[in-house]
Amino acid sequence: MGFTCGLVGLPNAGKSTLFGALTRTKAQSGNYAFTTIEPNSGIVPVPDKRLDTITHYVQTKKIVPTTMEFVDIAGLIKGASKGEGLGNKFLGHIREVDAIAHVVRCFEDGNVPHVSDVIDPAADIDTINTELMIADMESLDKRKTKIEKLAKSGDKEARSQMEVLKNLIEGINNGKPARALTGLSDEDQNFVKSLTLLSAKPVLYICNVMDPGDTDNELVQKVKAIAEEDGSVVVALAGKIEGEIMEMEDPEEQQMFMEEMGLTETGLDRMIATGYGLLELSTYFTAGEKETRAWTIPKNSKAPQAAGAIHSDFEKGFIRAEVYSLEDLEKHKTEAAIKEAGKLRVEGKEYVVQDGDIMHFRFNV
């Protein structure tokens, strides 16, 4: 599994339409608030052309891409942190995901009413961020009370944590989400993670536009400015068009339609790839006659941890990894030729896996 990404947004932002396009399912949707009550979820393959390249040279019976799980979470309204609408459920579901994909309405359509009757991406983003930060402030106040007592008793760790808490609280009071806090040591970052703050989760803003050629309009520019300020990333796409593309069963028909729309790749593919990068994930491959598969690991993982993505026994009994690059495969055509050229490397426990490595593990349990 790559990671779990929660789709959030105000009612009628296009979340359920986008979810349906992503997962090729008919997610419940409609032009009214709270269409989604219980979250739908779907497993989505991560597009990676490197798999095609590998299987061009390595004949295999089965190709398995890495995947992501998308969760379509209920629409939010102002006051959610106080239980308004489906607020408590919404916040609970957000805590369970690794990242937030925040769908922002960047289009005008009189047939689809906006919950506040005004198309204003900045206000929409502020509504959701504010509710997350209000919920975080309650959590921080409770934690502050406990840590403050320890700090007063002279506990050095507690004093350091109090400083981080003060900075977090000050930032949230100034309208800055927890993820905007920078300059933290590794120890402080681990402490912030332990707080499980909603506004600390990485965010991908998805600007939902009407036309694929309108992905840099004035409304999208506003979202990009906000993302730059709070350390998030942005992808603009036409959710309705993406849904039409995904409904086409014939790949040739799909390709023709995309060319007519001026698209070289789907917005969904860009969204998945951007989300993958947001969480600083990496991919390595295993390739063989029975199966060629992509595996997801955190960036800068060492070889034993990468082996553990396959099975915990591989990590426990790790001996060594045999590694070669995609470039070497393209150049030498076969694994045997790679060995003859001296390009098959034997790496130990301290080897940091590089994105795109093709690996075989030796282990003993």
Backbone torsions as a table, in degrees:
resi	resn	phi	psi	omega
1	MET	NA	132.9	177.8
2	GLY	-71.3	-69.7	176.1
3	PHE	-169.6	170.9	179.5
4	THR	-106.3	125.5	-176.5
5	CYS	-120.3	122.9	-179.6
6	GLY	-91.9	124.1	175.7
7	LEU	-84.5	118.1	179.5
8	VAL	-126.7	166.8	178.4
9	GLY	161.2	165.9	175.9
10	LEU	-66.2	157.7	175.9
11	PRO	-54.0	141.5	178.1
12	ASN	68.3	22.3	175.1
13	ALA	-81.8	-16.4	-179.8
14	GLY	107.2	16.7	-177.6
15	LYS	-60.3	-52.1	-174.7
16	SER	-67.1	-34.4	175.7
17	THR	-63.2	-44.1	-179.9
18	LEU	-66.3	-40.4	178.6
19	PHE	-61.7	-43.2	178.8
20	GLY	-61.4	-39.8	179.0
21	ALA	-67.6	-41.5	-179.5
22	LEU	-62.2	-45.0	-171.9
23	THR	-101.3	-0.3	-177.7
24	ARG	54.6	41.0	176.7
25	THR	-122.0	162.3	177.1
26	LYS	-94.7	73.7	178.2
27	ALA	-63.4	144.1	179.6
28	GLN	-58.9	131.1	179.4
29	SER	-148.4	161.3	179.7
30	GLY	179.9	165.3	-177.2
31	ASN	-89.8	54.3	177.6
32	TYR	-154.3	160.4	-175.5
33	ALA	-68.6	150.5	174.1
34	PHE	62.3	37.3	172.8
35	THR	-59.3	-44.2	177.6
36	THR	-92.1	120.1	178.9
37	ILE	-109.2	-62.9	172.3
38	GLU	-88.8	136.1	-174.9
39	PRO	-67.1	135.1	169.9
40	ASN	-87.7	152.5	175.2
41	SER	-137.9	152.8	-179.9
42	GLY	-151.5	143.5	178.4
43	ILE	-91.8	127.9	-174.8
44	VAL	-121.9	128.6	176.6
45	PRO	-68.8	141.8	177.1
46	VAL	-86.5	116.9	-178.4
47	PRO	-64.3	132.9	-179.6
48	ASP	-152.3	105.4	-177.1
49	LYS	-65.5	-16.5	179.2
50	ARG	-64.2	-29.7	176.6
51	LEU	-62.4	-40.7	178.0
52	ASP	-62.5	-40.9	180.0
53	THR	-64.4	-45.5	-179.1
54	ILE	-61.4	-46.6	-176.2
55	THR	-75.2	-9.2	172.0
56	HIS	-70.4	-32.5	-178.1
57	TYR	-101.3	-30.9	-179.3
58	VAL	-107.7	108.1	179.6
59	GLN	-68.3	128.2	-174.2
60	THR	-142.9	152.1	-179.0
61	LYS	-84.9	-24.5	-173.0
62	LYS	-143.5	134.3	177.5
63	ILE	-116.0	124.7	-176.6
64	VAL	-126.0	108.2	176.5
65	PRO	-76.5	163.1	171.3
66	THR	-75.8	165.1	-173.1
67	THR	-133.3	164.4	171.7
68	MET	-129.3	153.2	173.5
69	GLU	-108.8	126.5	174.7
70	PHE	-105.9	136.5	179.5
71	VAL	-120.7	123.0	179.6
72	ASP	-89.3	104.6	-173.4
73	ILE	-95.8	146.7	-175.8
74	ALA	-50.8	144.2	176.5
75	GLY	-59.5	147.6	-173.8
76	LEU	-111.6	148.4	173.0
77	ILE	-128.5	166.5	177.7
78	LYS	-59.9	135.6	-179.8
79	GLY	96.4	5.8	-178.2
80	ALA	-59.5	-37.3	-178.5
81	SER	-65.4	-17.6	177.3
82	LYS	-103.4	10.0	176.6
83	GLY	95.1	4.7	179.5
84	GLU	-67.8	148.8	179.6
85	GLY	59.0	-124.8	177.5
86	LEU	-108.6	30.5	-169.9
87	GLY	-51.1	-52.4	-175.4
88	ASN	-64.2	-39.4	177.1
89	LYS	-65.5	-43.4	-179.2
90	PHE	-57.1	-49.2	-177.2
91	LEU	-66.4	-36.5	178.2
92	GLY	-64.4	-41.6	179.9
93	HIS	-68.5	-34.0	178.9
94	ILE	-64.3	-36.3	-178.4
95	ARG	-61.2	-24.3	-172.8
96	GLU	-87.0	-10.0	-176.0
97	VAL	-99.5	158.6	179.8
98	ASP	-80.7	-34.1	-177.3
99	ALA	-144.5	161.0	-179.8
100	ILE	-111.7	126.2	171.7
101	ALA	-103.8	102.9	-172.2
102	HIS	-93.1	105.8	-179.1
103	VAL	-80.4	121.2	-176.7
104	VAL	-116.0	128.1	-179.6
105	ARG	-73.7	118.7	178.6
106	CYS	-125.7	41.6	179.7
107	PHE	-145.8	155.7	175.3
108	GLU	-103.7	132.6	175.8
109	ASP	-158.2	109.3	-177.5
110	GLY	-63.7	-19.9	-179.9
111	ASN	-82.0	-13.3	179.8
112	VAL	-120.1	98.3	-176.1
113	PRO	-66.6	145.3	173.9
114	HIS	-89.2	144.8	-175.2
115	VAL	-59.9	-26.5	178.3
116	SER	-113.9	10.1	177.3
117	ASP	66.6	8.1	179.4
118	VAL	-133.5	130.5	177.3
119	ILE	-86.1	101.6	-177.4
120	ASP	-143.4	92.9	-177.5
121	PRO	-54.8	-39.4	-178.9
122	ALA	-61.8	-42.6	179.2
123	ALA	-67.6	-38.9	179.2
124	ASP	-63.1	-45.6	179.2
125	ILE	-62.8	-42.7	-179.5
126	ASP	-61.9	-37.5	179.9
127	THR	-59.4	-49.6	-177.9
128	ILE	-71.1	-45.9	179.4
129	ASN	-58.9	-39.8	-179.7
130	THR	-62.9	-43.2	179.7
131	GLU	-64.1	-39.1	177.8
132	LEU	-65.8	-41.5	-178.0
133	MET	-70.9	-33.6	176.4
134	ILE	-63.8	-43.4	177.8
135	ALA	-62.9	-39.3	178.7
136	ASP	-65.2	-38.9	-178.1
137	MET	-61.5	-37.8	177.6
138	GLU	-63.7	-42.2	178.6
139	SER	-64.8	-42.1	-178.4
140	LEU	-66.6	-38.7	179.0
141	ASP	-61.9	-40.0	179.2
142	LYS	-67.0	-44.2	-179.3
143	ARG	-67.0	-36.2	-179.0
144	LYS	-61.3	-41.5	-179.0
145	THR	-59.2	-42.5	-178.8
146	LYS	-70.6	-45.7	-175.1
147	ILE	-72.1	-30.7	-179.4
148	GLU	-59.7	-38.7	180.0
149	LYS	-65.1	-42.1	179.0
150	LEU	-66.3	-40.1	-179.1
151	ALA	-62.4	-40.2	-179.2
152	LYS	-67.4	-24.4	-179.7
153	SER	-82.5	-3.7	177.2
154	GLY	101.2	5.7	179.8
155	ASP	-67.0	116.0	-175.7
156	LYS	-63.6	-41.8	-179.4
157	GLU	-63.3	-41.1	179.9
158	ALA	-64.8	-37.6	178.4
159	ARG	-62.9	-42.7	178.6
160	SER	-64.0	-41.9	179.8
161	GLN	-66.4	-34.6	178.0
162	MET	-62.7	-37.4	179.4
163	GLU	-64.5	-41.9	178.3
164	VAL	-64.9	-43.7	179.4
165	LEU	-59.8	-43.2	179.4
166	LYS	-60.5	-42.6	179.5
167	ASN	-66.0	-39.2	178.2
168	LEU	-64.2	-46.8	-178.8
169	ILE	-64.0	-42.3	178.6
170	GLU	-62.7	-43.4	179.7
171	GLY	-62.3	-46.4	-179.9
172	ILE	-64.2	-38.7	176.9
173	ASN	-62.3	-26.1	178.3
174	ASN	-95.3	12.7	176.2
175	GLY	81.2	17.1	179.5
176	LYS	-105.3	125.1	179.3
177	PRO	-65.3	160.4	-177.0
178	ALA	-59.3	-30.6	-178.6
179	ARG	-67.5	-14.8	-179.5
180	ALA	-81.1	-10.1	180.0
181	LEU	-74.6	122.1	-177.1
182	THR	-120.7	177.5	176.4
183	GLY	74.6	23.8	-178.6
184	LEU	-88.9	146.1	173.0
185	SER	-73.4	167.9	178.3
186	ASP	-59.3	-38.9	-180.0
187	GLU	-64.9	-42.6	179.7
188	ASP	-67.8	-36.9	177.8
189	GLN	-62.8	-39.8	177.8
190	ASN	-65.1	-36.5	177.8
191	PHE	-65.1	-44.5	179.3
192	VAL	-61.5	-40.1	178.3
193	LYS	-61.3	-38.3	-178.9
194	SER	-65.7	-19.6	-179.5
195	LEU	-77.6	-15.2	-178.7
196	THR	46.3	50.8	-179.6
197	LEU	-77.0	139.4	-179.1
198	LEU	-66.1	-40.8	-176.6
199	SER	-81.5	2.0	176.4
200	ALA	-91.1	-14.5	-177.5
201	LYS	-66.9	139.7	177.2
202	PRO	-62.5	143.7	-174.7
203	VAL	-124.6	135.0	170.6
204	LEU	-112.3	113.1	176.3
205	TYR	-82.2	125.8	177.9
206	ILE	-108.4	107.8	179.1
207	CYS	-81.8	112.6	-178.6
208	ASN	-90.3	111.6	-178.7
209	VAL	-111.8	170.0	-179.5
210	MET	-82.9	-38.6	-171.5
211	ASP	-119.7	130.9	178.4
212	PRO	-57.3	-22.2	179.0
213	GLY	-88.0	4.8	-175.4
214	ASP	-116.7	37.7	-172.9
215	THR	-87.2	7.1	177.7
216	ASP	-134.3	35.1	-178.5
217	ASN	-73.6	179.4	-175.4
218	GLU	-60.7	-37.5	-179.7
219	LEU	-68.3	-40.1	177.9
220	VAL	-64.2	-39.2	179.0
221	GLN	-59.9	-37.0	178.6
222	LYS	-63.8	-41.1	180.0
223	VAL	-66.3	-41.2	179.6
224	LYS	-61.1	-38.2	179.3
225	ALA	-65.3	-40.5	178.9
226	ILE	-65.9	-43.9	-178.5
227	ALA	-62.1	-39.8	-179.7
228	GLU	-64.0	-34.5	-178.0
229	GLU	-74.0	-36.9	-175.7
230	ASP	-104.6	12.7	174.0
231	GLY	76.3	27.6	179.5
232	SER	-105.7	-179.3	179.1
233	VAL	-126.8	163.8	-173.5
234	VAL	-132.9	139.9	168.2
235	VAL	-132.7	130.5	177.1
236	ALA	-107.0	134.2	179.5
237	LEU	-154.4	162.8	177.9
238	ALA	-99.1	98.2	-174.2
239	GLY	-55.8	-41.6	-177.9
240	LYS	-65.8	-42.7	178.7
241	ILE	-66.7	-40.8	178.5
242	GLU	-59.3	-37.8	177.8
243	GLY	-63.5	-41.5	178.8
244	GLU	-64.0	-39.7	178.9
245	ILE	-62.3	-44.7	-176.9
246	MET	-69.1	-23.4	179.4
247	GLU	-76.1	-15.4	-178.9
248	MET	-78.1	120.8	-178.0
249	GLU	-79.1	-32.8	-175.9
250	ASP	-84.2	117.7	-179.4
251	PRO	-57.8	-37.2	-179.8
252	GLU	-66.8	-41.6	177.3
253	GLU	-63.3	-41.0	179.0
254	GLN	-62.1	-44.3	-179.4
255	GLN	-63.8	-42.3	178.8
256	MET	-62.1	-43.3	-179.8
257	PHE	-63.4	-42.3	179.6
258	MET	-63.6	-40.7	178.6
259	GLU	-63.6	-38.9	177.1
260	GLU	-62.9	-33.2	-180.0
261	MET	-85.7	-3.4	-179.5
262	GLY	75.9	27.1	-177.9
263	LEU	-104.4	130.7	175.3
264	THR	-94.6	-20.0	174.6
265	GLU	-151.1	158.6	179.9
266	THR	-74.5	152.8	175.5
267	GLY	-64.9	-29.2	179.4
268	LEU	-66.1	-40.0	177.0
269	ASP	-62.2	-41.2	178.4
270	ARG	-64.6	-39.8	-179.6
271	MET	-64.1	-44.5	179.7
272	ILE	-63.7	-46.2	-179.1
273	ALA	-63.5	-40.4	179.9
274	THR	-67.3	-41.6	178.0
275	GLY	-63.9	-37.1	178.8
276	TYR	-62.4	-43.1	179.0
277	GLY	-70.2	-31.4	-178.4
278	LEU	-57.7	-38.7	-178.4
279	LEU	-90.0	9.6	178.0
280	GLU	54.2	53.0	177.2
281	LEU	-99.6	160.3	-179.5
282	SER	-134.5	161.8	-179.8
283	THR	-126.6	133.6	167.5
284	TYR	-124.5	168.7	-174.5
285	PHE	-127.0	148.7	165.2
286	THR	-115.9	137.8	-175.1
287	ALA	-135.4	131.6	179.2
288	GLY	-165.7	-179.4	-176.5
289	GLU	-63.9	-41.4	-177.7
290	LYS	-76.6	-39.0	-173.6
291	GLU	-158.7	141.3	168.5
292	THR	-120.0	125.9	-170.3
293	ARG	-138.5	146.2	173.1
294	ALA	-97.2	139.5	-179.0
295	TRP	-123.9	139.6	179.4
296	THR	-98.4	131.2	175.9
297	ILE	-141.1	158.3	172.8
298	PRO	-65.0	146.7	176.3
299	LYS	-57.4	147.5	178.9
300	ASN	68.7	19.0	174.2
301	SER	-68.2	145.3	175.1
302	LYS	-87.9	164.1	-172.3
303	ALA	-52.9	-44.9	-179.8
304	PRO	-61.3	-38.7	178.7
305	GLN	-67.1	-36.6	176.9
306	ALA	-63.6	-41.7	177.8
307	ALA	-62.5	-34.3	179.6
308	GLY	-65.0	-20.1	176.5
309	ALA	-65.7	-27.2	177.9
310	ILE	-80.7	-50.3	178.5
311	HIS	-163.3	143.6	-178.5
312	SER	-60.7	-29.9	178.3
313	ASP	-64.4	-32.3	179.3
314	PHE	-63.9	-35.9	-179.7
315	GLU	-75.5	-43.9	-178.0
316	LYS	-62.6	-41.7	-175.3
317	GLY	-102.8	21.1	-175.9
318	PHE	-56.3	131.1	175.4
319	ILE	-110.4	-54.8	179.8
320	ARG	-162.4	168.4	175.7
321	ALA	-124.2	138.2	173.1
322	GLU	-102.3	123.2	-167.5
323	VAL	-130.3	139.3	168.2
324	TYR	-144.9	165.5	-174.8
325	SER	-99.8	161.2	176.5
326	LEU	-63.0	-37.0	179.6
327	GLU	-62.2	-40.4	178.5
328	ASP	-66.9	-35.8	178.1
329	LEU	-65.1	-43.6	179.1
330	GLU	-64.2	-35.9	-177.2
331	LYS	-76.2	-43.1	-172.5
332	HIS	-101.6	-11.4	171.4
333	LYS	78.2	-36.7	-178.5
334	THR	-134.6	160.1	178.3
335	GLU	-67.6	-34.6	178.5
336	ALA	-62.5	-42.2	179.2
337	ALA	-68.0	-32.9	177.1
338	ILE	-64.2	-42.6	177.8
339	LYS	-62.2	-45.3	-178.9
340	GLU	-61.6	-33.4	-179.9
341	ALA	-81.2	-1.8	179.4
342	GLY	73.7	23.8	-177.0
343	LYS	-100.7	-3.1	175.9
344	LEU	-86.6	111.5	-174.5
345	ARG	-93.6	145.3	172.9
346	VAL	-105.9	118.8	-174.9
347	GLU	-118.1	149.3	-178.9
348	GLY	-102.2	-160.2	-172.3
349	LYS	-66.5	-23.4	-176.7
350	GLU	-92.7	0.3	-177.9
351	TYR	-68.2	129.1	176.8
352	VAL	-91.2	117.3	-175.5
353	VAL	-66.8	133.7	179.4
354	GLN	-97.2	144.7	178.4
355	ASP	-58.0	125.7	179.0
356	GLY	97.2	-4.5	176.7
357	ASP	-57.6	144.3	171.3
358	ILE	-109.6	124.7	-165.8
359	MET	-132.7	147.7	167.8
360	HIS	-124.9	136.5	-178.2
361	PHE	-109.6	140.1	171.8
362	ARG	-109.9	129.6	-176.7
363	PHE	-147.5	165.5	179.5
364	ASN	-142.6	127.2	179.3
365	VAL	-127.0	NA	NA
